[in-house]
Amino acid sequence: MPRIYDWTAREAERTVTVADLRAARKAGKRYTQVTADTADEAAAAEEAGIEMLVTRAPNVAAVRAGSKRLFITAALGFTDAATQDDILRTALRALTDGADAVITARGMATVSMLAAEDIPVMGHLGLVPRKSTWVGRLRAFGKNAEEALELFNRFRRLEDAGAFAVECELVPARVMAAIQQRTGLVTVSLGSGASADVIFLFTADICGEEERRPRHARAYGDLRALRQRIKQDRVNALRAFRTDVESNSFPGFSEVAAIGDDEYGAFMRALEETRR
């Protein structure tokens, strides 16, 4: 496992580095990436053999506490920082909290500013949900020749701006495959086919936590049903407790502290003495 120095100058191990990601295509290697917001989710991902995590910048410290080895990308939210100075400060804080890279859907000037500080920056192209008003709705981007060419040009601008990678969300698979052959960016596919360097899904979708699952996702678990059962079991248990209290069947003999007959007798005699 690669050994590096992290952004606090501490020696660390990582499952994958920026250099590994850049070399993945030539080596015929693909990596997996999921989301994590907590230490438990990060620990589960590491135990499962996942190599990469994405989390919001404020959650980096908690996620790093759950996994010392996985490659963590910190998402720089639009409201976390407004000015370029704020963005840089937020990015550096995320890196010193344990992140290995940052992802932003802001403009090329922001990407260039971060890259100029040698910060590994991942862009976001295709469907960018927060910017979906520009395309009218939540939909794949690049389904006609004009959009596909525009998308390719955005890849080129992002690479020129200094990004090392790009999250590709809901790009038609054939378009993604064609661009993959013509870009030096590390590509991360979220609903954009299997030709990317990294395949990405949200943990909530993988684990079946949401009632509504995106078309591009596949559920491998059913945590939603489990949580519903836990919720109902909690109600059932509390109701049964209340019923037992009302019927005077709780607490029972085995659930209370006992005192021996001799000690109880001595106690009662002492009580009688206090009444005289």
C-alpha positions in Angstrom: 0.0 0.0 0.0 1.4 3.4 -1.0 3.0 5.5 1.8 2.7 9.3 1.6 2.8 12.4 3.7 -0.6 13.9 4.2 -1.4 17.6 4.2 -0.4 17.9 7.8 3.1 16.4 7.0 2.3 13.2 8.8 3.2 9.8 7.3 0.2 7.9 6.1 -0.9 4.9 4.0 -3.5 5.2 1.2 -5.2 2.6 -0.9 -4.7 4.8 -3.9 -3.0 8.1 -4.8 -3.4 10.7 -7.5 -0.5 9.2 -9.3 -2.2 5.7 -9.1 -5.5 7.2 -10.5 -3.6 8.8 -13.4 -1.9 5.6 -14.2 -5.0 3.4 -13.9 -6.0 3.6 -17.6 -2.7 2.3 -18.8 -2.6 -0.4 -16.2 -6.2 -1.5 -17.0 -7.3 -0.8 -13.5 -10.6 0.5 -12.3 -11.5 1.8 -8.9 -14.7 2.2 -6.9 -15.9 5.3 -5.1 -18.9 5.8 -2.7 -20.1 8.5 -0.4 -19.6 8.6 3.4 -20.8 11.1 6.0 -19.8 9.2 9.2 -16.9 7.2 10.6 -19.1 4.1 10.5 -19.8 4.5 6.8 -16.1 5.1 6.1 -15.1 2.0 8.1 -17.7 -0.1 6.3 -16.4 1.0 2.9 -12.8 0.2 3.9 -13.8 -3.2 5.2 -15.7 -3.9 1.9 -12.6 -3.1 -0.2 -13.8 0.2 -1.6 -10.9 2.5 -2.6 -12.3 6.0 -2.6 -14.8 8.1 -0.7 -16.6 11.4 -1.2 -17.9 13.5 1.6 -18.8 17.1 2.3 -15.9 19.2 3.5 -17.2 19.7 7.0 -17.4 15.9 7.5 -13.9 15.1 6.5 -12.5 14.7 10.0 -15.3 12.3 11.1 -14.9 10.2 7.9 -11.1 10.1 8.2 -11.6 8.8 11.8 -13.4 5.8 10.3 -10.8 5.1 7.6 -7.1 6.0 7.8 -6.4 4.5 4.3 -9.1 5.3 1.8 -8.7 8.2 -0.7 -11.1 10.9 0.5 -12.4 13.7 -1.8 -14.0 16.7 0.0 -17.0 18.3 -1.7 -16.8 22.1 -1.5 -20.4 23.1 -1.1 -21.7 26.3 -2.8 -22.6 27.8 0.6 -19.6 26.6 2.5 -17.5 29.4 1.0 -18.3 32.3 -1.3 -15.2 34.2 -2.2 -12.0 32.8 -3.7 -10.2 33.3 -0.4 -13.0 31.5 1.5 -12.9 28.6 -1.1 -9.2 28.2 -0.7 -9.4 28.3 3.1 -12.2 25.7 3.1 -10.2 23.5 0.7 -7.0 23.7 2.8 -9.0 23.0 6.0 -10.5 19.9 4.4 -7.1 18.7 3.3 -5.6 19.2 6.8 -8.6 17.4 8.2 -7.6 14.4 6.1 -8.9 14.8 2.6 -6.7 13.9 -0.4 -8.5 16.0 -3.0 -11.4 18.3 -3.4 -14.3 18.4 -5.8 -16.1 21.6 -7.0 -18.8 22.4 -9.6 -17.8 26.0 -9.6 -16.3 27.7 -12.7 -12.9 27.3 -14.3 -11.4 30.3 -12.4 -12.0 28.4 -9.1 -10.5 25.2 -10.5 -7.4 27.1 -11.7 -7.0 28.9 -8.3 -7.1 25.7 -6.4 -4.8 23.9 -8.9 -2.3 26.7 -8.7 -1.8 25.7 -5.0 -1.1 22.0 -6.1 -4.4 21.0 -4.6 -5.8 17.9 -6.5 -9.1 19.2 -7.9 -11.9 17.2 -9.3 -14.5 18.9 -11.5 -18.1 18.0 -12.2 -19.6 17.7 -15.7 -22.6 16.2 -17.3 -25.7 16.6 -15.2 -24.8 19.0 -12.3 -28.0 18.8 -10.2 -27.6 22.2 -8.6 -27.3 23.8 -12.1 -30.1 21.8 -13.7 -32.2 24.9 -14.4 -29.8 25.6 -17.3 -31.0 22.4 -19.0 -34.6 22.6 -17.9 -34.8 19.5 -15.7 -32.8 16.6 -14.2 -31.7 14.7 -17.2 -28.7 13.2 -18.9 -26.5 15.7 -20.7 -24.9 14.9 -24.1 -27.8 12.9 -25.8 -27.5 14.9 -29.0 -24.4 15.7 -31.1 -24.4 19.4 -30.2 -24.5 18.7 -26.4 -22.0 15.9 -26.7 -19.5 18.2 -28.5 -20.1 21.0 -25.9 -19.5 18.4 -23.2 -16.2 17.4 -24.8 -15.1 21.0 -25.0 -15.9 21.4 -21.3 -13.7 18.4 -20.6 -10.9 20.2 -22.4 -11.4 23.5 -20.6 -11.5 21.7 -17.2 -8.2 19.9 -18.1 -6.6 23.2 -19.2 -7.8 24.8 -15.9 -5.6 22.2 -14.0 -8.1 19.7 -12.7 -6.8 16.1 -12.4 -10.2 14.4 -12.4 -13.8 14.9 -13.3 -17.1 13.4 -12.0 -19.2 12.5 -15.0 -22.8 12.4 -14.1 -25.5 11.0 -16.4 -23.4 11.2 -19.6 -24.5 8.7 -22.3 -22.3 5.7 -22.1 -21.1 5.8 -25.7 -20.3 9.5 -25.4 -18.4 8.9 -22.2 -16.4 6.1 -23.9 -15.5 8.4 -26.8 -14.4 11.2 -24.5 -12.5 8.8 -22.2 -10.2 8.0 -25.1 -9.5 11.7 -25.7 -9.0 13.2 -22.3 -6.2 13.1 -19.8 -8.5 13.6 -16.9 -9.2 10.8 -14.5 -12.9 10.0 -15.1 -15.4 9.1 -12.4 -18.6 7.7 -13.7 -21.9 8.3 -11.9 -24.5 6.9 -14.2 -22.2 7.4 -17.2 -21.3 3.8 -18.1 -18.4 1.4 -17.4 -15.6 3.0 -19.5 -14.4 5.4 -16.7 -11.4 5.0 -14.5 -13.6 5.1 -11.3 -17.2 3.8 -10.9 -19.2 5.8 -8.4 -22.5 5.3 -6.6 -24.0 6.8 -3.5 -23.9 4.6 -0.4 -27.6 5.3 0.3 -28.5 3.9 -3.2 -26.2 0.9 -2.9 -27.6 0.0 0.5 -31.2 0.6 -0.4 -31.8 3.4 2.1 -34.1 5.5 -0.1 -37.7 4.8 -1.2 -36.9 6.3 -4.7 -33.7 5.1 -6.4 -32.2 6.8 -9.4 -32.3 4.8 -12.7 -28.5 4.6 -12.8 -28.2 3.1 -9.3 -28.4 -0.5 -8.2 -29.5 -1.6 -4.7 -27.5 -4.3 -3.0 -29.2 -4.1 0.3 -32.5 -3.1 1.9 -31.6 -0.8 4.8 -34.8 1.1 4.4 -36.9 -1.9 5.2 -34.6 -2.8 8.1 -35.0 0.8 9.5 -38.7 0.5 9.1 -38.6 -2.7 11.1 -36.4 -1.1 13.7 -38.8 1.9 14.0 -41.8 -0.5 14.4 -40.0 -2.7 16.8 -39.2 0.4 18.9 -42.8 1.4 19.1 -43.9 -2.2 19.9 -41.3 -2.5 22.7 -42.3 0.8 24.2 -46.0 -0.1 24.0 -45.4 -3.5 25.6 -43.5 -1.8 28.5 -46.3 0.6 29.2 -48.9 -2.3 29.1 -46.8 -4.3 31.6 -46.6 -1.3 33.9 -50.3 -0.8 33.8 -51.0 -4.5 34.5 -48.5 -4.5 37.3 -46.4 -7.2 35.7 -43.3 -5.0 35.5 -41.1 -4.9 37.4 -41.1 -8.6 38.3 -39.2 -10.4 41.1 -36.1 -11.0 39.0 -36.0 -7.3 38.1 -35.7 -5.8 41.6 -33.0 -5.8 44.2 -33.6 -8.2 47.1 -32.8 -8.1 50.8 -32.3 -11.2 53.0 -35.0 -12.1 55.5 -32.7 -11.5 58.5 -31.6 -8.1 57.3 -35.1 -7.1 56.4 -36.3 -8.2 59.9 -33.6 -6.1 61.6 -34.5 -3.1 59.4 -38.2 -3.4 60.4 -37.4 -3.7 64.0 -35.2 -0.6 63.7 -38.1 1.2 62.1 -40.4 0.3 65.0 -37.8 1.6 67.4 -37.9 5.0 65.7 -41.7 5.3 66.3 -41.3 5.1 70.1 
